[in-house]
């Protein structure tokens, strides 16, 4: 019962964020749940990894498609939110007095990587001991607190999938378990789509890591996963994503937005994920329409 209450709260957080975004607090939301499970993790070592060749990819801007489908619907929802805000009333604010803001001061810093493309989708996390793990499309690196580059590796080799191009990476340092967690994607077609979850075995990012793979097409419905978001609680890791049909361009093939819920204790201890350790929330709708682009947000434990 405790676990279900926690699950329900998280689903409400996801739903309420979207409802707030659309400017509507009324309506009916529905969802379905699956338990795909997962295989045993692959063990990888960063301290002894051989630096591999990392191709640099750059994107070329293209003209957006004509407004249709979800794009036009989201534009209409934004307009309704703007109109709702114009009619909202609240406590009167006092007069604004402009003041001279102090410019930010850079105390210290160091160079990371050349941009691999646009967007570069970079992220970083710092451990209690000062180790810095940074990720961007295609690469993961470990720096010392003073900026010394300690190790760099392609995301594909890092997750035990040499040659695979990793994209949309995220990294967190969990202060409770004292572990780094890296999540990224590979494959842009349904047959190759994978979600990679790589967890350090200790607080030391140069040590061993447990590399898990989840299907980016767990419903076997001809879609692949894109644009992940992640959040941690005391007991779970949540991963959100959008699914698209093969050949999608600029969100034209959007199918639905989904949520993975994984048992964090199994991940940080390197144990295989059983069906009871996973939940996959899908077919999430509001007023009969699929919800686009949910992002997790942690409130409490």
C-alpha positions, 0 to 999 in steps of 0.5 A: 500500500505504501508503494502504491500511494507513492506511485499515485503521488508521482502520477499526480505530480506528472499530471498536475504539471501538465494540467498547470501548463495547459491552464486547465484544472478540469478533465479526466486523466487515464493511464495503463501500467505494464511491468516489462522487467529487465536483464542482468546488468553489464559490468563496465570499468572506467578506470581501465577503459581504453579511450575509443574513437568518438565521432563528432556529429553536427546537426543541420537546421531544417524548416519546421513542418506546417502546423498540424496535429500535436504542434497546433494543439499545443499552440492552442493550449498555450494561447488558452493559458495566456488568456487564463492568466489575463483573467486571474486575480490575486493580491495586489503587488507593490510598486516595482523599484528598479535596483542595480543588480550585482553581476555574477562572479565566476569563482572558478571553472574549467573547459569541458568539451567542444560542442558536438552539435546543436543542441549538445544536450550536456549535463553534469553531477558532482559527488560529495568528494568533488568528482565531476561526471559530465555527459553530452551527446556521444560522450561521458567524462570524469574530471577532478574537482580542479578540472583535471580530465581523468577519463573520457569514453563514448556513451556506447562503449560506456554502456557496453554497446560499442559503436552505438551513438548515445544521445540525450544523456542525463546524470545525477549524483544520489546523496542517499546511496552515494552513487552516480546514475547516468541515463541516455538513449541509443537507436532512432528506430523501433527495432534499435531503440534502447534506454541505458541506465548506468550506475556507479558501484561506489561513489568513485566514478573511476571504478566499476559501473552497472550498465542496464538496458531497457527497451525503447519499444516495450509495447512492441508498437513500432515506436522509439523513445526520445527526449528522456527526463529523470528524477530520483526518490528514496526508493525509485528512479523515474524516467520519462520519454516521448515515443515516435513512429519510425521516420518521424521529423520534428515531432510529427510522428509523436505517439505518446509520453511514457514513464518508467519507474525502477527500483533504485535499490536494485540498481545501486546494488547491481542486481537484475531488474525483475518484473516486480522492480519495474513499472511502465506507465503508458497510454496516459491521456487527458480528456482522451488526448495523449499527454505530450512531453512529461518531465519529472519533478521531485517533491519530498521523498 
